[in-house]
Amino acid sequence: MENQRIRSKAHCLVLSYPGQGHINPMIQFSKLLERQGVRITLVTTRSYSKNLLKVPHSMALETISDGFDEGGIAEAGSYKAYLDRFHKVGPETLAQVLEKLGESKNHVDCLIYDSFFPWALDVAKRFGIVGASYLTQDMAVNNIYYHVHLGKLRAPLTQHEISLPKLPRTCHRFSLRMNKIQLSLILRSLSSPISTKLTGSYAIHSTTWIKR
């Protein structure tokens, strides 16, 4: 009876960027999903899993390769080299995790992925499951990305101060030195019409995939 109850729950794979500032908010969001009866499998890289301090006992853990299984970003030597290699090997190793879980009758219904990994949506589509991008930054940062996406704010900035709706006047030197690679990844995620965008304020009560 207990096994039947577990199988009836929606199962969500949560793919986090390998960094504490990314994985913490995704774990907190996952806890909210668990309260709605969703089973969570957290996915991180093999290199980062060695340093992962604590995962809630209620969540399963799977790992994928970033191409640098021994040392992660430090082994890659540069952020760009790391992301380029991750983009090549990450999709296939994520697919292997989905295949393994499917073969064990632990079918995955939804893939929530860090917005740094826009390629994860293509993997979700291959398996016919829901894909949702999670932006781990606070809403002020998401607001900035949104206005860049609309073309109302251009990077790199040329003015010393900017003013955006609902935000205080912001000095360039303190808050808007955006890494071009980060910005490119975020904009690729925002430009996808298929991906659902999730943030910390997302109303999970309105989701349709929680109850199968």
Backbone as a ProteinNet text record, in pm:
[ID]
protein_1_A
[PRIMARY]
MENQRIRSKAHCLVLSYPGQGHINPMIQFSKLLERQGVRITLVTTRSYSKNLLKVPHSMALETISDGFDEGGIAEAGSYKAYLDRFHKVGPETLAQVLEKLGESKNHVDCLIYDSFFPWALDVAKRFGIVGASYLTQDMAVNNIYYHVHLGKLRAPLTQHEISLPKLPRTCHRFSLRMNKIQLSLILRSLSSPISTKLTGSYAIHSTTWIKR
[TERTIARY]
83.4	0	87.1	194	284	355.5	399.4	466.5	373.8	246.6	149	126.9	125.7	105.5	222.5	346	464.6	464.3	426.8	427	323	216.2	108.9	146	252	294	364.8	347.5	426	572	660.3	803.6	875.1	949.5	1016.7	1167.5	1239.3	1384.7	1425.8	1511.9	1554.9	1704.6	1739.2	1878.7	1934.3	2033.6	2091.1	2229.6	2262.5	2400	2486	2607.3	2689.5	2751.7	2670.5	2716.3	2616.9	2665.5	2577.4	2470.7	2505.6	2408.5	2298.3	2319	2216.9	2139.2	2211.8	2145.6	2056.2	2094	2011.6	1870.2	1852.7	1715.8	1637.8	1707.1	1635.4	1589.7	1669.2	1626.4	1506.7	1510	1397.5	1270.3	1282.7	1166.6	1117.3	1211.9	1174.8	1095.9	1131	1056	910.5	889.4	752.6	676.3	743.6	678.9	646.6	736.7	711.9	586.4	562.8	442.4	315.1	329.3	215.5	207	292.3	287.8	376.2	472.7	561.7	687.3	729	856.2	968.3	1078.6	1188.8	1314.7	1377.9	1512.6	1601.9	1696.9	1790.3	1905.7	1943.2	2052	2161.4	2284.2	2399.6	2513.7	2626.3	2739.2	2814.5	2887.2	2965.1	3073.5	3132.7	3238.3	3181.6	3066.2	3010.6	2949	2902	2838.4	2934.7	3064.8	3164.4	3168.2	3124.5	3127.7	2988.7	2887.6	2750.1	2732.1	2701.5	2699.9	2577.9	2460.4	2340.8	2227	2159.8	2039.6	1929.6	1810.5	1701.6	1679.7	1652.9	1637.4	1522	1426	1308.7	1339.3	1454.9	1490.4	1595.7	1574.7	1676.1	1783	1899	2009.5	2065.7	2080.2	2144	2252.5	2351	2459.3	2475	2522.4	2555.4	2697.7	2751.7	2888.4	2887.6	2983.1	3005.3	3129.7	3188.7	3310.5	3437.7	3420.2	3534.8	3498.8	3487.3	3433.1	3520.8	3647.5	3737	3741.4	3733.8	3753.8	3659.4	3562.3	3464.8	3527.8	3483	3530.1	3680.8	3732.3	3876.2	3956.4	3908	3976.4	3968	3856	3837	3933.1	3964.9	4059.1	3995.1	3874.4	3802.8	3653	3578.3	3432.1	3379.5	3432.6	3385.9	3416.6	3537.6	3574.1	3483.8	3450.5	3363.7	3225.3	3163.4	3028.7	3025	3128.2	3133.2	3136.7	3220.1	3230.1	3102.5	3046.6	2922.4	2810.4	2806.8	2703.3	2714	2834.8	2855.2	2820.6	2862.1	2844.2	2722.5	2678.2	2566.5	2437.1	2394.7	2268.4	2262.4	2371.4	2369	2367.5	2442.9	2442.8	2311.2	2247.7	2114.9	2013.7	2025.2	1937.6	1955.1	2077.4	2103.1	2033.1	2030.4	1960	1810.5	1753.8	1610.9	1578.6	1666.4	1645.3	1651.3	1748.3	1763.2	1639.2	1591.8	1474.7	1350.1	1341.4	1227	1226.5	1343.2	1354.6	1323.3	1347.4	1317.6	1173.6	1092.4	951.9	938	1043.9	1042.2	1030.2	925.5	907.9	911.7	980	989.9	883	810	703.1	746	847.4	885.4	1034.4	1096.1	1237.2	1244.2	1285.9	1310	1461.3	1506.3	1649.9	1692.4	1814.3	1871.3	1876.2	1847	1841.8	1977	2085.3	2216.6	2227.4	2128	2132.2	2015.3	2009.1	1895.6	1886.1	1998	1995.8	1911.6	1884.7	1806.3	1664.6	1612.8	1477.3	1471.3	1576.2	1579.3	1576.1	1644.5	1643.1	1502.2	1437.5	1301.4	1207.6	1221.1	1135.5	1159.4	1284.8	1315.8	1239.3	1217.6	1151.1	1002.4	954.8	812.5	764.5	851.3	811.6	813.8	750.3	745.2	883.5	923.5	1049.7	1023.2	1088.4	1066.1	1198.7	1224.7	1348.2	1329	1424.5	1418.8	1530.5	1491.8	1589.3	1619.9	1744.1	1777.8	1808.7	1820.5	1847.2	1720.8	1738.3	1620.8	1547.1	1426.3	1341.3	1397.2	1478.9	1540	1632.9	1710.8	1800	1719.5	1613.6	1528.4	1465.4	1431.6	1375.6	1475.1	1601.9	1706.1	1718.2	1722.8	1730.7	1611.7	1493.9	1372.1	1380.9	1431.3	1441.3	1552.2	1656.5	1756.6	1693.9	1613.3	1544.7	1452.5	1385.4	1295.5	1370.2	1500	1577.7	1573.5	1511.1	1501.9	1628	1709.9	1836.2	1939.8	2051.4	2152.9	2280.3	2341.6	2467.3	2578	2698.4	2733.8	2673.5	2653.2	2590.1	2683	2623.1	2700	2673.7	2557	2525.1	2568.2	2593.8	2641.2	2528.5	2406.5	2292	2177	2095.2	1974.6	1856.9	1737.8	1615.6	1517.1	1470.1	1374.7	1248.3	1132.8	1007.6	1019	969.9	963.2	1099.1	1205.4	1337.6	1395.5	1475.8	1541.5	1645.8	1685	1789.3	1916.5	1976.7	2087.7	2215.4	2325.6	2455.7	2522	2570.4	2632.3	2748.2	2832.9	2955.3	2927.6	2807.8	2778.7	2706.4	2618.3	2528.9	2513.6	2566.3	2531.1	2651.2	2756.1	2867	2837.8	2752.7	2705.8	2808.2	2834.1	2919.6	2849.1	2917.6	2854.6	2804.8	2877.6	2834.4	2706.2	2700.4	2580.2	2462	2481.1	2373	2323.6	2416	2377.9	2293.4	2332.8	2258.2	2118.6	2108.9	1978.4	1886.9	1938.2	1855.8	1811	1895.4	1854.9	1739.1	1742	1633.5	1506.1	1518.9	1402	1337.5	1415.1	1362.3	1286.6	1290.6	1222.8	1074.3	984.8	841.2	784.9	862.1	810.9	835.6	947.3	986.2	902.5	857.6	787.9	891.5	876.8	973.4	925.3	1005.1	971.5	1061.7	1005.8	1084.4	1038.9	1104	1067.6	925.5	863.8	727.5	625.4	668.4	579.8	467.3	345.9	229.4	218	278.8	280.8	142.7	50.4	-83.3	-154.7	-109.4	-177.5	-119.6	-17.4	44	-51.4	-37.9	-126.7	-59.5	74.9	144.1	165.3	130.8	153.9	67.9	-58.5	-147.9	-159	-114.9	-113.8	-251.4
-120.2	0	125.5	123.6	238.1	259.5	149.9	163	219.2	178.2	230.4	379.1	424.4	565.7	648.6	597.3	668.7	683.1	574	578.1	674.9	701.4	788.4	935.2	968.7	1106.7	1153.2	1281.6	1339.4	1341.9	1321.5	1312.9	1422.8	1505.1	1619.3	1607.4	1622.9	1628	1774.4	1809	1947.6	1956.5	2021.4	2032.7	2168.3	2166.4	2290.6	2315.6	2443.9	2481	2446.9	2395.6	2351.4	2466.2	2529.8	2638	2656.3	2684.5	2692.1	2799.2	2911	3017.2	2981.1	2875.5	2827.3	2711	2619.7	2498.5	2524.2	2619.8	2648.2	2694	2795.5	2835	2726.5	2641.7	2534.4	2426.7	2403.4	2309.4	2365.3	2495.2	2556.1	2549.8	2575.3	2563.9	2419.7	2325.9	2184.3	2144.4	2204	2175.1	2219.7	2332.7	2379.2	2280.4	2227.1	2128.2	2000.8	1961.8	1841.7	1856.6	1977.8	2001.9	1983.2	1993.3	1970.5	1825.1	1740.9	1598.6	1555.7	1639.3	1607	1538.3	1431.9	1367.6	1442.7	1461.9	1540.5	1454.9	1464.2	1410.1	1527.1	1556.6	1666.1	1615.6	1696.1	1658.3	1763.7	1718.7	1808.2	1737.2	1801.6	1739.9	1643.1	1552.7	1455.6	1525.5	1628.5	1700.2	1774.9	1839.5	1919.5	1832	1713.9	1626.9	1589.2	1593.9	1561.4	1666.7	1788.1	1897.6	1934.4	1861.8	1891.9	1855.1	1954.7	1933.9	1856.3	1895.7	1832.8	1840.3	1726.6	1719.4	1662.3	1722.1	1669.2	1520	1446.2	1300.9	1262.6	1352.1	1321.8	1330.1	1384.5	1402.5	1301.7	1243.5	1155.9	1242.6	1184.9	1258.5	1179.6	1247.2	1190.2	1286.5	1233.9	1319	1303.3	1411.8	1409.2	1461.6	1447.8	1493.7	1634.8	1715.3	1846.7	1846	1726.2	1713.8	1729.6	1767.1	1786.1	1722.9	1590.5	1518.7	1523.9	1555.1	1557.2	1692.8	1800.7	1932.4	2042.1	2013.3	2113.7	2234.1	2352.7	2476.3	2493.8	2457.4	2471.1	2386.2	2268	2180.8	2235.8	2303.2	2358.4	2472.2	2550.8	2660.6	2793.5	2792	2916.7	2888.8	2992	2978.8	2942	3004.7	2976.9	2832.7	2786.4	2648.1	2549.7	2583.5	2496.2	2485.1	2598.9	2598	2536.1	2560.9	2502	2349.7	2297.7	2151.8	2095.1	2165.1	2121	2111	2208.2	2208.3	2085.6	2032.2	1915.9	1784.9	1770.4	1640.9	1638.5	1753.9	1759.3	1700.4	1737.9	1685.5	1533.5	1471.4	1325.5	1256	1308	1243	1268.6	1382.8	1407.2	1311	1287.8	1192.5	1052.4	1017.6	886.6	871.5	979.7	976.6	955.7	1027.1	1013.4	873	816.5	680.6	580.5	597.9	506.6	510.1	630.3	643.2	586.7	605.3	550.3	398.9	339.1	193.5	132.5	209.4	159.6	189.8	232.9	269.1	386.1	466.2	586.5	706.7	705.2	800.2	944.7	1029.6	1172.2	1248.1	1335.8	1413.7	1554.7	1608.1	1746.6	1764.2	1848.7	1885.1	2035.4	2070.9	2210.9	2231.3	2326	2341.5	2485.7	2500.7	2633.1	2705.9	2834.8	2912.7	2920	2880.5	2875	2758	2667.8	2547.6	2543.9	2634.5	2634.2	2505.9	2433.3	2308	2200.1	2216.9	2115.8	2105.6	2215.7	2212	2118	2116	2025	1879.6	1850.8	1715.3	1679.6	1772.7	1747.7	1718.4	1794.9	1775	1638.7	1592.5	1460	1349.7	1370.6	1268.6	1298.5	1404.4	1436.9	1478.5	1546.2	1590.2	1742.4	1795.6	1939.7	1992.6	2105.2	2170.8	2308.7	2341.8	2472	2531	2655.6	2724.2	2797.7	2778	2843.1	2946.6	3072.2	3180.4	3197.3	3168.7	3166.2	3303.8	3405.6	3539.3	3598.4	3706.6	3771.9	3847.5	3894.2	3953.6	4084.7	4154.8	4278.2	4246.1	4139.2	4098.4	4048.7	3971.3	3923.8	4040.8	4146.7	4267	4328.6	4330.4	4384.3	4298.9	4166.5	4077.9	4100.2	4117.1	4135	4259.7	4368.8	4492.7	4486.6	4407	4383.5	4305.1	4205.3	4123.9	4208.5	4306.6	4395	4497.7	4512.5	4611.4	4749	4760.3	4889.3	4919.7	4818.4	4833.3	4752.6	4816.1	4749	4726.2	4610.9	4577.8	4568.3	4618.9	4685.4	4824.5	4868.9	4998.1	5112.3	5217.9	5337.6	5449.9	5445.6	5548.9	5506.1	5605.1	5576.7	5526.1	5576.3	5535.3	5494.9	5402.6	5364.2	5365.3	5372.5	5369.9	5275.3	5174.9	5078.4	5080	5042.8	5041.2	4956	5009	4938.5	4917.4	4974.3	4961.1	5099	5110.3	5238.8	5268.2	5395.2	5432.2	5354.5	5298.2	5205.3	5259.1	5250	5291.9	5175.9	5200.6	5099.2	5028.7	5103.4	5043.8	4943.7	4950.1	4860	4733.2	4741.7	4627.1	4573.5	4640.7	4595.6	4558.3	4507.9	4457.8	4313.3	4296.4	4164.6	4090.5	3966.9	3881.2	3851.9	3870.3	3853.7	3711.6	3613.1	3474	3451	3500.6	3486.2	3550.3	3672.7	3744.6	3669.8	3614.5	3540.1	3418.6	3346.6	3228.1	3264.2	3372.8	3414.3	3454.6	3530.1	3576.3	3460.2	3359.1	3241.7	3172.1	3166.2	3104.6	3186.6	3320.6	3406.6	3406.6	3381.1	3388.1	3262.8	3158.3	3034.4	3043.8	3030.4	3040	2915.1	2803.8	2677	2662.6	2714.2	2696.1	2782.1	2723	2797.8	2859.3	2986.4	3052.6	3045.8	2989.2	2977.5	3067	3134.2	3212.9	3180.2	3241	3214.2	3252.8	3337.9	3380.1	3305.9	3199.7	3126.7	3059.1	3068.8	3011.1	2863.6	2778.6	2637.1	2573.1	2638.9	2582.7	2577.3	2657.6	2663.9	2569.3	2490.9	2402	2287.4	2237.7	2130.2	1994.2	1990.2	1863	1797	1866.9	1811	1686.6	1690.5	1575.9	1503.2	1379.4	1302.6	1241.2
0	0	0	80.8	88.9	-44.1	-109.3	-238.4	-344.7	-339.9	-435.4	-414.1	-287.5	-256	-306.8	-290.6	-337.1	-488.3	-560.2	-705.4	-759.4	-683.7	-731.2	-721.8	-648.9	-636.9	-762.7	-795.9	-904.3	-861.9	-958	-930.6	-1008.1	-938	-999	-982.4	-1092.6	-1091.8	-1083.1	-987	-967	-994.4	-1104.9	-1148.4	-1108.2	-1020.2	-968.6	-1026	-1042.9	-1073.6	-951.2	-970.4	-857.6	-778.1	-699.2	-612.8	-500.1	-379.3	-263.5	-279	-343.9	-363.6	-461.1	-538.9	-631.4	-571.9	-509.1	-462	-341.2	-254.1	-135.9	-171.4	-258.9	-292.2	-364.3	-441.2	-510	-412	-308.8	-204.9	-129	-99.2	-28.3	-112.1	-242.6	-330.6	-336.4	-337.8	-341.6	-217.3	-104.7	18	5.7	-61.6	-84.5	-172.5	-273	-359.1	-281.4	-192.7	-112.7	-27.9	20.6	101.3	19.8	-113.4	-202.2	-248	-191.8	-223.9	-338.5	-376.8	-488.6	-436.4	-503	-471.8	-542.5	-473	-527.1	-539.4	-656.4	-674	-711.4	-626.4	-650	-737.2	-836.1	-926.7	-920.5	-897	-901.5	-972.2	-984.7	-1055.3	-963.6	-1025.5	-948.7	-866.4	-926.5	-854	-734.4	-751.2	-642	-533	-569.8	-470.7	-358.8	-386.8	-285.1	-174.9	-209.6	-113	-61.5	-107.6	-67.7	78.8	160	303.7	351	302.8	357	257.5	237.8	156.1	244.3	243.6	325.9	301.3	406.8	395.9	304.5	289.8	207.1	58	20.8	-120.1	-162.8	-280.2	-338.6	-405.5	-429.5	-490.5	-607.8	-722.1	-840	-886.1	-958.2	-1007.5	-1158.4	-1222.3	-1364	-1379.6	-1500.1	-1524.1	-1581.8	-1535.8	-1595.3	-1683.5	-1699.9	-1779.6	-1698.5	-1572.1	-1482	-1347.9	-1347.1	-1232.4	-1108.1	-1124.8	-1009.4	-940.4	-1019.7	-958.7	-1001.7	-1087	-1126.3	-1194.5	-1156.6	-1219.1	-1201.2	-1084.4	-1059.4	-1157.1	-1187.3	-1281.6	-1423.6	-1455.6	-1589.7	-1618.2	-1517.1	-1534.8	-1564	-1621.9	-1648	-1650.8	-1623.5	-1620.3	-1758.7	-1862.5	-1998.6	-2038.9	-2009.9	-2043.6	-1970.2	-1846.4	-1767.6	-1829.8	-1860.8	-1916.6	-2055.9	-2136.4	-2270.2	-2262.6	-2171.9	-2156.6	-2095.5	-1998.9	-1934	-2037.7	-2128.6	-2231.6	-2321.5	-2338.2	-2424.9	-2356	-2230.3	-2162.3	-2070.1	-2023.5	-1930.6	-1984.3	-2106.7	-2158.3	-2164.9	-2209.8	-2222.8	-2087.2	-1991.5	-1859.7	-1785.7	-1812.1	-1754.9	-1816.8	-1947.1	-2014.3	-1956.5	-1923.9	-1864.1	-1729.9	-1651	-1522.8	-1545.9	-1641.9	-1671.8	-1720.9	-1802.3	-1851.3	-1736.6	-1648.3	-1535.1	-1444.6	-1416.1	-1330.7	-1398.5	-1530	-1602.5	-1604.3	-1620.3	-1622.1	-1485.7	-1379.7	-1245.5	-1204.4	-1300.3	-1277	-1181.8	-1175.1	-1092.4	-1186.4	-1268.4	-1377.9	-1329.5	-1405.6	-1374.6	-1451.9	-1383.6	-1445.9	-1483.2	-1413.2	-1433.6	-1407.9	-1488.3	-1468.2	-1440.5	-1319.4	-1285.9	-1288.7	-1369.2	-1389.2	-1364.1	-1316.4	-1296.2	-1429.8	-1427.7	-1552.4	-1622.4	-1555.3	-1619.7	-1717.4	-1715.3	-1798.7	-1897.2	-1993.1	-2087.2	-2169.1	-2182.6	-2257.6	-2189.8	-2060.7	-1988.5	-2043.2	-2097.4	-2153.5	-2273.5	-2354.6	-2469.4	-2423.4	-2313.8	-2259.8	-2212.1	-2142	-2095	-2211.6	-2319.3	-2437.2	-2500.4	-2499.2	-2554.9	-2482.7	-2351.8	-2271.2	-2251.6	-2314	-2307.3	-2170.1	-2093.1	-1960.2	-1952.1	-1850.1	-1830.3	-1794.6	-1854.3	-1820.4	-1764.3	-1654	-1589.9	-1545.8	-1585.6	-1549	-1416.9	-1325.4	-1194.3	-1185.2	-1159.9	-1145	-996.9	-958.6	-816.2	-758.8	-844.9	-793.3	-730.5	-653.2	-597.3	-708.1	-677.4	-778.8	-833.3	-756.6	-806.5	-923.7	-911.4	-1018.8	-1138.9	-1113.4	-1222.4	-1297.1	-1223.9	-1285	-1382.3	-1344.4	-1431.8	-1558.1	-1542	-1657.8	-1751.9	-1691.8	-1771	-1857.7	-1801.7	-1877.7	-1983	-1956	-2060.2	-2174.9	-2140.7	-2240.3	-2327.7	-2268.7	-2343.1	-2426.9	-2402.3	-2474.4	-2411.7	-2293.6	-2225.8	-2144.3	-2127.6	-2056	-2132.1	-2162.9	-2244	-2162.1	-2184.6	-2117.6	-2221.6	-2192.9	-2066.2	-2057	-1934.7	-1911.9	-1950.5	-2002.2	-2036.8	-1937.9	-1871.1	-1773.9	-1633.6	-1548.6	-1413.3	-1324.3	-1343.1	-1262.3	-1353.3	-1304.3	-1376.4	-1280.6	-1336	-1256.5	-1325	-1252.1	-1304	-1219.5	-1275.9	-1199.4	-1072.9	-963.1	-834.5	-769.1	-827.3	-768.3	-739.2	-633.2	-606.6	-712.9	-725.7	-820.6	-787.5	-890.3	-870.6	-932.6	-857.5	-907.9	-981	-1097.5	-1181.7	-1110.7	-1045	-990.5	-878.6	-818	-707.3	-749.9	-850	-867.8	-1007.9	-1109.4	-1242.7	-1330	-1269.4	-1348.8	-1388	-1486.5	-1523.8	-1608	-1570.4	-1649.8	-1782	-1894.8	-2024.7	-2047.1	-1993	-2008.7	-1930.8	-1806	-1725.9	-1795.7	-1845.3	-1909.6	-2032.1	-2110	-2228.9	-2193.7	-2088	-2046.7	-1998.7	-1920.1	-1870.1	-1984.7	-2081	-2192	-2279.1	-2295.9	-2371.9	-2303.4	-2171.4	-2095.6	-2107.1	-2094.1	-2100.4	-2237.7	-2342.1	-2477.6	-2518.1	-2434.7	-2469.6	-2436.9	-2536.3	-2509.4	-2445.3	-2447.4	-2396.5	-2248.4	-2203.4	-2063.6	-1971	-1861.7	-1757.8	-1665.8	-1630.8	-1544.3	-1399.3	-1313.4	-1173	-1090.7	-991.2	-898.1	-757.5	-659.4	-521.2	-486	-567.5	-538.2	-623	-691.6	-781.8	-703.6	-755.2	-687	-723.8	-645.1	-680.8	-668.6	-597.7	-584.7	-719.6	-816.7	-945.7	-1048.8	-1013	-1110.8	-1145.4	-1268.1	-1315.3	-1313.3	-1300.7	-1310	-1173.3	-1063.8	-930.7	-908.6	-953	-935.8	-1068.2	-1067.9	-1192.6	-1217.7
[MASK]
++++++++++++++++++++++++++++++++++++++++++++++++++++++++++++++++++++++++++++++++++++++++++++++++++++++++++++++++++++++++++++++++++++++++++++++++++++++++++++++++++++++++++++++++++++++++++++++++++++++++++++++++++++

